[in-house]
Amino acid sequence: MKPLRLSDRIGRKALGYAAKVRRLARSVRAVDAHPDDAWALTHLTPGEARVYAGMDPRDREHACRVTLHLLREHPGAAPELVAAALLHDCGKSIRPYRVTERVLMGLVPTRLARWLPPVGALGIRAQHPELGATLLTHARARARVVRLVALHHQPGSEPDAALLHHYDDQE
């Protein structure tokens, strides 16, 4: 895979930040979130469904949008990738965010959050992939789903984790 040109990287970053602004605007009030839970649950095992049900409705709505976007462009995506897309932010359910924290955390890039002291909402934000993987392990989720959730912000050479990261950034 050849490296992206600077203009392509800037364009990709701009799309990612525009998606973050849209997500922040939608994340103010939980009552405004309308995730398609019935559809989502058809893609999850019972243990995964329990973890999904524990997520904030705003995070579930975001997860449904990420998954639908992924499926529009990759209709043959593996079932484990679909489940991971629905559960990728489940680690955030460890501690509910206040509205101001939700907005502020959305403005802090994950790479920066990992370097800041891991306390409160910031700690959850920085560590949510690992926390989600732990939750899913305890729920006896499929091993591949656990791995993809753990890698969704740092996919390395894992192609499905890279896809999940890409669609998460776009939504």
N, C-alpha and C positions, 0 to 999 in steps of 0.2 A: 504494500500500500504506500503510495507516494505521499509526501508531506503536503499539507494544504498551503496554498499561497497566502500571503499576509492579508490580502483583500477578502479571501474566503474565510479566514479565521475571524476577521473583524465582523464580517456579515453574520457568521454563526453566533458570535458573542452578542451582537446586537439583537438577534432573534431571541436568544436566551434571556437577555435582560427584559425585553418586551414581554415575554411570557411571564417572567417574575412579577412585573408590574400588574399584569392582568390577574395573576394568582393572588397577589396581595389585595387587590380591589375586591375579589370574591371572598376573601378569608375573614372579613370583619365580623360577620354575624353567622353563627352556626345555623340559625333558623333559615337562612337564605340558601343553604346547601341542599341539594336534591340528588344524592347519589342513587344510581340504579342498583340498589342492593340485591333485588331478586335476580337480576341478570348476573351480577358479580358472583353470587353464591353458587351459581351453576358451574363455576370454574374452580371451586375450592373444595378441598377435603373437609370433613367435619372439624378437625383441629384447626385448620387454616381459617375456616369460617368463623370460629370462635375468636381468633385473633382479629380478623377483619371487623367483626361486630364491635370490638372494643376500641376501634379507631374513631377519632373525631369525624363527624359527618363531612366537614370541609376536606379532610384528608381522604376520606372515602370517595368523595366526588372527584377530587383531583386524580385519584388512582383510577377511577373509571374512565376519565378523559384520557389519561396516559395509555390505558389498555386499548381503548377504542381507536386511538390514533395509531398505535402499534399494529392493531389488527387490520386497519384500513390499508396499510402499506405492506403488511406481512400476514396475509390471511391464513397461511399455513404454519404460523408460529407454534412452537411446541407448547403443550399444555402447562408445563412447568414455568415457561417464560410468561405466559398469560397470568398464571397465579402470582408470580413474583411481581409483575406489573401492578396487580391489584393490592399487593401487600408491601410494596417497597418502602413506604413511610410508616409502617406499623410500629417501629421503634419510638416514634414521637408520642405514642399513646401511653408511655411510661409516666408521663407527667403532663396534664393539660396545660396549654398555654393560655395566658391572659391575652386579651385583644392586642394590647400594646406590645407584648412580647412576640406575638405572632407576626405583627408588622415589622418590628425591629429585626427579628430573626430572619425574616424573608429578605432583608436588605444585606445581611452579612453573608458573603460567599462562604460556602462550605470549607474551601481551602483555608480561608482566614480563621474560621471558627475552630478548626482543628488546632490552631496555634495559640488560641486564647485559653484562659483558665477554664477547665471543664466544670462549671458550677451552674446550677439552675437550668433555665431554659437554654442557655448557650451550650451547656454540656450535653443536653439531650439533642440539640440541633447537630452538634459536632459528631456525636456518637450514635445517632439514630440507626445507621445501617447495621452496626454491630449489635446494638440493643434489639433491633428487630430480628436479627438472626437468632439471638438467644431466646426471645419470645417464641419464635417459630420452632426452634429445637424442642423447647419444653412442651409445645403443643403437638409434637410429633408430625410436623409438616414434612413434606417430601424434601429429601436432602438437596436436590438441585434447586428447589425454591429457596431454601435457606441460604445456599451459596450465592445465588443471584441477588437476593436482598442484601447480603453482606457486602457485595461488590458493586452495588449500583452507583456509588459515587466515585469509586476508583476501580474501573473495570479491568485495567491491565490488558492482557491479551485474550480475555474471555469475550468472544463475539456477542453472545446473548446479553451479557452484562453491559457491553458497550451500547447495544440497541436500547436497552432499558434506560441507561443514562441519557442517551440522545432524546428519547421521547419524554422523559421526565423533564429535561431542560426546555423542551418545546411547549409543554403544557404548564 
